[in-house]
Amino acid sequence: MALHIQMSEEAEKELRKAELRNKLSSIGACLLLMLLGGGLLVFTTIYIAGEIPAEFISYVPPAEDGPPSNAPVQKELTQKSSAPTAEVSPSVIVAQGATAVNMAPVNISTSEGLDFNTDIDMGLSMDGDLGAGLGDGGSGLGSGTAGGSALTGTFYDLKQTQRGAPTGLKEGAAEQNKVIEVLSTFFQRNWSPGTLSRYYVSKQQLFASNFYLPVALADYGPIAYKVGDPAQPKEKWICKPAAWLAVYRGNVRAPKTGKFRFIGTGDDFLAVRFNRKTVLDAGYRLPTLWDKANPRKCWVSGSGDLKNYQELLKSGRDRNRKDYELINSIPECKIWNNELGGLTAGTIFEVKEGQTYPIEIAISEIPGGKFGFVLFIEEVTKGKNSKAKKYDIFRTNFSLPNKKEIEKLLKEAKCLPPGGFEAIPYNEDSLIWTVVP
């Protein structure tokens, strides 16, 4: 007779519970082991292995590759030089004694050698002149190509609203006081962009690295910002060549510790706001001097109130223009010497090397006709410097104004005035005030 043994119901339940506990224990042990392994790996990576620093290999070029012995070597972007030496190399290899510089990447084609395009920031022109190419913002009101060390320009048409409705302002000498009054509000309100929010803004922005256009026709402003077309009648232009304002904005890094002042003028108006303070305003009409009871007070030209303005500056009564000085010894500047008493040297300001400062530059054409501007900068070493025949061009990259390029630009725009283009001399070996984000 066979003996049959059967597990009781209670024993079977207990067995199933034991199996479940064993499974849960196994899963828990696996998870714990994975957690400990991951923690050990992180600990080893961070605290034991550490970060392996990049090794910088110093490269000393052979003598035959160096610059001529009588030419200065460009060591920094902010150091004085009009003809820098630059080379394309991996970021981990630096020239001996060089300073790291943040620059826009240069695309290099590997298909057919090096592919240098016209938009490289430092812009070598076809004839080899540094900065003659328009891609670097080196001529006129600037380039339409963004990138590189350049200030960003915005164009406002004061004659119409954002939707193109008339504002009541018109071109012509008879209407200029109304335009000046609108501009004065902008400057009195600390150059606030909100003050100009109701006016038409061009879709095109321009990027400028220097400001040098001594003489042109006022048509050039709308044409440069693509709200005017020389091939069409002016009746079809989006913006007529008068009662407009262009403002260039950005932040610049001081290339040197010291005292400086801007020197320049504009037709009709040029102003500079540095580190949130207006340090220069100059031209035929000064909206910053607007007085509704005495409109001629802001007409600082030979046909206006120039003599009284000269006396005001000499007396030192104007707190905002305490350091101002009129300089009429600049060669090739006869019109501005006779009409405006020369170029204007503005307020002296101090900077520290390597620090960043906000800057805004305003350029305006009020009634129409001729148009132009120049902006230099001077380091003040002992009080007010003596009058010089040439001043440093203010620039934000290696580019420099090129007479041939500007003449070509104005001819194409049909904006070259009778008598041709005046080239006011300047020092090419000037400091570079690099634009930074």
C-alpha positions as CSV (number, residue, x, y, z in Angstrom):
1,M,0.0,0.0,0.0
2,A,1.4,3.4,-1.0
3,L,1.8,6.2,1.4
4,H,0.7,9.7,0.2
5,I,2.0,12.7,2.0
6,Q,0.2,16.1,1.3
7,M,1.4,19.5,2.4
8,S,-1.0,21.4,4.5
9,E,-2.6,24.6,3.3
10,E,-0.8,26.7,6.0
11,A,2.6,25.2,5.1
12,E,2.1,26.0,1.4
13,K,1.3,29.6,2.2
14,E,4.4,29.9,4.3
15,L,6.5,28.5,1.5
16,R,5.2,31.0,-1.0
17,K,5.9,33.9,1.4
18,A,9.5,32.6,1.8
19,E,10.0,32.5,-2.0
20,L,8.7,36.1,-2.3
21,R,11.0,37.3,0.5
22,N,14.0,35.7,-1.2
23,K,13.1,37.3,-4.5
24,L,12.8,40.8,-3.0
25,S,16.0,40.3,-1.1
26,S,17.8,39.4,-4.3
27,I,16.4,42.4,-6.2
28,G,17.3,44.7,-3.3
29,A,20.9,43.4,-3.1
30,C,21.3,43.9,-6.9
31,L,20.1,47.5,-6.7
32,L,22.3,48.3,-3.7
33,L,25.3,46.8,-5.5
34,M,24.6,48.9,-8.6
35,L,24.2,52.1,-6.4
36,L,27.5,51.4,-4.6
37,G,29.3,50.7,-7.9
38,G,28.0,54.0,-9.4
39,G,29.0,56.0,-6.4
40,L,32.5,54.4,-6.4
41,L,32.8,55.4,-10.1
42,V,31.8,59.0,-9.5
43,F,34.1,59.2,-6.5
44,T,37.0,57.9,-8.5
45,T,36.4,60.2,-11.5
46,I,36.0,63.4,-9.5
47,Y,38.2,63.0,-6.4
48,I,40.9,60.6,-7.6
49,A,41.4,60.9,-11.3
50,G,40.6,64.7,-11.4
51,E,40.5,66.8,-14.6
52,I,43.4,66.5,-16.9
53,P,44.4,70.1,-17.8
54,A,44.9,71.0,-21.4
55,E,48.6,71.3,-22.2
56,F,49.5,74.5,-24.1
57,I,52.5,74.1,-26.3
58,S,54.5,77.2,-26.8
59,Y,55.4,77.9,-30.4
60,V,58.3,80.3,-31.3
61,P,58.3,81.1,-35.0
62,P,61.6,81.0,-36.8
63,A,63.3,84.3,-37.6
64,E,62.4,84.1,-41.3
65,D,58.7,83.9,-40.5
66,G,58.7,86.9,-38.2
67,P,57.9,90.5,-39.2
68,P,60.5,92.9,-40.5
69,S,62.7,94.2,-37.8
70,N,61.5,97.8,-38.3
71,A,57.8,96.8,-38.0
72,P,55.9,96.6,-34.7
73,V,54.6,93.2,-33.6
74,Q,50.9,92.9,-32.7
75,K,50.7,91.1,-29.4
76,E,47.2,91.9,-28.3
77,L,43.9,92.9,-30.0
78,T,43.9,96.0,-28.0
79,Q,47.5,97.0,-28.6
80,K,48.2,99.8,-31.1
81,S,48.9,98.5,-34.6
82,S,47.3,99.0,-38.0
83,A,48.8,95.8,-39.6
84,P,48.4,92.8,-37.2
85,T,50.0,89.5,-37.9
86,A,47.5,86.6,-37.5
87,E,47.6,82.9,-38.1
88,V,45.0,80.1,-38.1
89,S,46.0,77.5,-35.6
90,P,44.4,75.0,-33.1
91,S,43.1,76.7,-30.0
92,V,45.6,74.8,-27.8
93,I,48.7,76.2,-29.5
94,V,49.5,79.9,-28.8
95,A,52.3,82.1,-29.8
96,Q,54.8,82.9,-27.1
97,G,53.8,85.9,-25.1
98,A,50.4,86.2,-26.7
99,T,47.2,87.0,-24.8
100,A,44.0,84.9,-25.3
101,V,41.5,86.7,-27.5
102,N,37.8,85.7,-28.0
103,M,37.1,85.9,-31.7
104,A,34.4,84.7,-34.0
105,P,35.2,81.3,-35.5
106,V,36.6,81.3,-39.1
107,N,35.2,78.6,-41.4
108,I,37.9,76.8,-43.3
109,S,37.1,74.7,-46.3
110,T,39.1,71.4,-46.5
111,S,38.1,70.7,-50.1
112,E,40.3,73.2,-52.0
113,G,42.7,74.7,-49.6
114,L,41.8,77.7,-47.4
115,D,38.5,79.5,-48.2
116,F,38.7,83.0,-46.9
117,N,35.5,84.9,-47.5
118,T,34.8,88.6,-47.5
119,D,33.0,88.5,-44.1
120,I,36.1,87.6,-42.0
121,D,36.1,90.1,-39.1
122,M,39.4,91.8,-40.0
123,G,38.5,92.0,-43.7
124,L,41.5,92.1,-46.0
125,S,40.5,93.8,-49.2
126,M,41.5,92.6,-52.7
127,D,44.3,95.1,-52.9
128,G,45.8,94.0,-49.6
129,D,44.7,97.1,-47.5
130,L,43.7,96.0,-44.0
131,G,40.1,97.0,-43.2
132,A,39.1,98.2,-46.7
133,G,36.5,95.4,-47.1
134,L,33.0,96.4,-46.1
135,G,32.4,93.1,-44.4
136,D,34.2,94.4,-41.3
137,G,32.2,97.6,-40.9
138,G,35.2,99.7,-42.0
139,S,33.5,102.2,-44.3
140,G,30.5,104.6,-44.3
141,L,27.8,103.9,-41.8
142,G,28.9,100.2,-41.5
143,S,28.2,96.8,-42.9
144,G,25.0,94.8,-43.1
145,T,26.9,91.7,-42.0
146,A,26.8,90.9,-38.3
147,G,29.6,89.5,-36.3
148,G,33.1,90.5,-35.2
149,S,33.9,93.4,-33.0
150,A,31.5,96.1,-34.2
151,L,28.8,98.4,-32.7
152,T,25.2,97.7,-33.8
153,G,23.4,100.6,-35.5
154,T,19.6,101.2,-35.6
155,F,17.9,103.7,-38.0
156,Y,14.9,105.7,-36.9
157,D,12.8,107.8,-39.3
158,L,11.3,110.6,-37.2
159,K,8.9,111.6,-40.0
160,Q,6.7,108.5,-39.7
161,T,5.3,106.1,-37.1
162,Q,6.0,102.4,-36.9
163,R,3.0,101.8,-39.2
164,G,4.1,104.6,-41.7
165,A,1.7,107.3,-40.6
166,P,3.0,110.9,-40.7
167,T,4.3,112.3,-37.4
168,G,4.1,116.0,-38.6
169,L,7.9,116.3,-39.0
170,K,9.1,117.1,-42.5
171,E,12.4,117.6,-44.3
172,G,13.7,121.1,-45.1
173,A,15.3,124.0,-43.2
174,A,12.0,125.5,-42.3
175,E,11.1,122.5,-40.3
176,Q,14.4,121.8,-38.6
177,N,13.5,123.3,-35.1
178,K,10.6,120.7,-34.8
179,V,13.1,117.9,-35.5
180,I,15.6,119.3,-33.1
181,E,13.0,119.5,-30.3
182,V,12.2,115.8,-30.8
183,L,15.9,114.9,-30.7
184,S,16.4,117.0,-27.5
185,T,13.7,114.9,-25.7
186,F,15.7,111.7,-26.6
187,F,18.9,113.1,-25.2
188,Q,17.3,114.6,-22.1
189,R,15.8,111.2,-21.3
190,N,19.2,109.5,-21.1
191,W,19.2,108.2,-24.6
192,S,16.3,105.9,-23.8
193,P,15.2,103.7,-26.8
194,G,11.7,103.9,-25.4
195,T,11.6,107.6,-26.4
196,L,11.9,106.6,-30.0
197,S,9.5,103.6,-29.9
198,R,6.8,105.4,-31.8
199,Y,9.0,106.1,-34.8
200,Y,9.7,103.9,-37.8
201,V,12.7,101.6,-37.4
202,S,14.4,100.1,-40.5
203,K,14.6,96.3,-40.7
204,Q,18.2,96.6,-41.7
205,Q,20.8,97.1,-39.0
206,L,24.4,98.1,-39.7
207,F,27.5,97.1,-37.8
208,A,30.3,99.7,-37.6
209,S,33.8,99.5,-36.3
210,N,34.8,103.1,-37.0
211,F,33.0,106.4,-37.8
212,Y,34.5,108.3,-40.7
213,L,32.5,109.9,-43.5
214,P,33.7,113.5,-43.8
215,V,31.4,114.5,-46.7
216,A,28.5,112.9,-48.6
217,L,24.9,113.6,-49.6
218,A,22.2,113.1,-47.0
219,D,20.7,110.4,-49.3
220,Y,23.4,108.0,-48.2
221,G,21.7,107.4,-44.8
222,P,18.5,105.9,-46.1
223,I,20.3,104.1,-48.9
224,A,22.8,102.5,-46.4
225,Y,19.9,101.2,-44.2
226,K,18.0,100.0,-47.3
227,V,15.0,102.4,-46.8
228,G,16.1,104.3,-49.9
229,D,17.0,103.2,-53.4
230,P,19.2,105.4,-55.7
231,A,17.6,103.6,-58.8
232,Q,14.1,104.9,-57.8
233,P,12.6,108.4,-57.4
234,K,12.7,109.6,-53.8
235,E,8.9,109.7,-53.8
236,K,9.0,105.9,-53.7
237,W,11.6,105.7,-50.9
238,I,10.5,104.4,-47.5
239,C,12.4,107.2,-45.8
240,K,13.2,110.6,-47.3
241,P,16.8,111.8,-46.7
242,A,16.1,114.1,-43.7
243,A,14.9,114.1,-40.1
244,W,16.4,110.7,-39.3
245,L,18.6,109.4,-36.5
246,A,21.0,106.4,-36.3
247,V,22.1,105.1,-32.9
248,Y,25.0,102.6,-32.5
249,R,25.1,100.7,-29.3
250,G,27.4,98.2,-27.6
251,N,30.0,97.5,-24.8
252,V,33.7,98.1,-25.3
253,R,36.7,96.9,-23.4
254,A,39.2,99.6,-22.4
255,P,42.6,98.8,-24.1
256,K,44.6,100.9,-21.6
257,T,44.3,102.5,-18.2
258,G,44.2,106.3,-18.5
259,K,42.3,109.5,-19.4
260,F,40.7,109.9,-22.8
261,R,38.4,112.2,-24.8
262,F,36.6,111.9,-28.0
263,I,37.2,114.4,-30.8
264,G,34.9,114.8,-33.8
265,T,31.9,116.5,-35.3
266,G,28.9,115.8,-37.5
267,D,26.7,117.2,-40.2
268,D,24.2,117.8,-38.8
269,F,25.0,116.1,-35.5
270,L,27.2,113.6,-33.7
271,A,27.1,112.6,-30.0
272,V,28.8,110.0,-27.9
273,R,27.6,108.6,-24.6
274,F,30.2,106.7,-22.7
275,N,29.6,104.8,-19.5
276,R,26.1,106.3,-19.3
277,K,27.3,109.9,-19.6
278,T,27.3,112.2,-22.7
279,V,30.9,113.0,-23.3
280,L,30.7,114.6,-26.8
281,D,28.0,116.5,-28.8
282,A,29.1,118.4,-31.9
283,G,27.8,119.6,-35.2
284,Y,25.8,122.3,-37.0
285,R,22.8,121.9,-34.7
286,L,23.0,120.7,-31.1
287,P,19.7,119.2,-29.8
288,T,21.3,119.0,-26.4
289,L,21.3,122.8,-26.3
290,W,17.6,123.2,-27.4
291,D,15.8,126.1,-25.9
292,K,12.3,126.6,-27.2
293,A,12.4,130.3,-26.1
294,N,15.6,130.8,-28.0
295,P,15.9,128.2,-30.9
296,R,19.0,129.9,-32.3
297,K,21.0,128.9,-29.2
298,C,21.4,125.4,-30.6
299,W,22.5,126.6,-34.1
300,V,26.2,126.4,-33.4
301,S,27.5,127.3,-36.9
302,G,28.8,130.3,-38.8
303,S,25.3,131.0,-40.0
304,G,23.9,130.6,-36.5
305,D,25.2,131.3,-33.0
306,L,28.8,130.1,-33.3
307,K,30.4,133.1,-31.6
308,N,28.2,132.9,-28.5
309,Y,28.9,129.1,-28.3
310,Q,32.6,129.7,-28.6
311,E,32.5,132.2,-25.7
312,L,30.3,129.8,-23.7
313,L,32.9,127.0,-24.0
314,K,35.8,129.4,-23.1
315,S,34.1,130.7,-20.1
316,G,33.6,127.3,-18.5
317,R,30.0,128.2,-17.4
318,D,28.5,125.2,-19.0
319,R,29.0,122.3,-16.5
320,N,28.1,119.6,-19.1
321,R,30.9,120.9,-21.4
322,K,33.5,122.0,-18.9
323,D,36.4,120.2,-20.8
324,Y,35.1,121.1,-24.3
325,E,37.5,122.6,-26.8
326,L,37.2,123.7,-30.4
327,I,40.1,122.6,-32.6
328,N,40.4,124.3,-36.0
329,S,43.9,123.2,-36.9
330,I,42.9,120.0,-38.7
331,P,44.1,119.9,-42.4
332,E,41.6,119.0,-45.1
333,C,38.8,120.2,-42.9
334,K,38.2,123.7,-44.3
335,I,34.4,123.5,-44.3
336,W,34.1,122.4,-40.7
337,N,36.9,124.7,-39.6
338,N,35.1,127.7,-41.1
339,E,31.5,126.8,-40.3
340,L,31.9,125.1,-36.9
341,G,35.1,126.5,-35.5
342,G,36.8,123.1,-36.2
343,L,36.4,119.8,-34.6
344,T,35.1,119.5,-31.0
345,A,37.1,117.8,-28.2
346,G,34.7,116.5,-25.5
347,T,34.6,115.7,-21.8
348,I,37.7,113.9,-20.4
349,F,36.8,110.4,-18.9
350,E,38.9,107.7,-17.1
351,V,39.0,104.0,-17.8
352,K,40.8,101.0,-16.5
353,E,42.4,98.4,-18.8
354,G,40.3,95.3,-19.3
355,Q,37.1,96.8,-17.9
356,T,34.0,97.0,-20.0
357,Y,32.0,100.2,-20.6
358,P,28.7,100.8,-22.4
359,I,28.9,103.2,-25.4
360,E,26.3,104.8,-27.7
361,I,27.0,106.9,-30.7
362,A,24.3,109.0,-32.3
363,I,24.4,110.4,-35.9
364,S,21.6,112.6,-37.3
365,E,20.6,114.4,-40.5
366,I,18.1,117.1,-39.8
367,P,17.0,119.3,-42.8
368,G,18.7,117.3,-45.6
369,G,21.4,118.3,-48.1
370,K,25.0,117.3,-47.2
371,F,25.9,114.8,-44.6
372,G,29.0,113.6,-42.8
373,F,30.8,112.8,-39.6
374,V,34.2,111.9,-38.1
375,L,35.1,110.5,-34.7
376,F,38.6,110.4,-33.2
377,I,39.9,109.6,-29.7
378,E,42.8,111.1,-27.8
379,E,44.7,109.9,-24.7
380,V,45.1,112.9,-22.3
381,T,48.4,112.7,-20.6
382,K,48.9,116.1,-19.2
383,G,45.7,118.1,-18.7
384,K,44.5,119.0,-22.2
385,N,46.8,117.9,-24.9
386,S,48.3,120.4,-27.3
387,K,46.6,120.7,-30.7
388,A,47.7,118.1,-33.2
389,K,47.4,117.8,-36.9
390,K,46.3,114.2,-36.7
391,Y,44.4,112.3,-34.1
392,D,43.8,108.5,-33.5
393,I,40.8,107.1,-35.3
394,F,38.3,105.6,-32.9
395,R,37.9,101.9,-33.9
396,T,36.7,98.6,-32.4
397,N,38.7,96.2,-34.6
398,F,41.7,96.2,-36.9
399,S,39.8,97.8,-39.8
400,L,40.5,101.4,-40.9
401,P,38.7,103.8,-43.2
402,N,39.7,103.5,-46.8
403,K,39.4,106.6,-49.1
404,K,39.1,104.6,-52.3
405,E,36.5,102.2,-50.8
406,I,34.4,105.1,-49.5
407,E,34.5,107.0,-52.8
408,K,33.4,103.8,-54.6
409,L,30.6,103.4,-52.0
410,L,29.3,106.9,-52.5
411,K,29.5,106.7,-56.3
412,E,27.4,103.6,-56.3
413,A,24.9,105.2,-54.1
414,K,25.0,108.5,-56.2
415,C,25.9,110.3,-53.0
416,L,29.3,111.7,-53.9
417,P,29.0,115.5,-53.6
418,P,30.4,118.0,-56.0
419,G,34.1,118.5,-55.3
420,G,34.6,114.8,-54.4
421,F,35.5,113.2,-51.1
422,E,37.5,114.9,-48.4
423,A,40.0,112.7,-46.6
424,I,40.8,114.2,-43.2
425,P,44.1,112.7,-42.0
426,Y,44.3,110.5,-39.0
427,N,46.7,108.2,-37.1
428,E,46.3,104.7,-38.2
429,D,48.2,103.2,-35.3
430,S,45.4,103.6,-32.8
431,L,44.2,101.6,-29.8
432,I,41.4,99.1,-30.4
433,W,38.3,99.3,-28.1
434,T,37.1,95.7,-28.5
435,V,33.3,95.2,-28.5
436,V,32.3,92.5,-26.1
437,P,28.8,91.0,-25.3
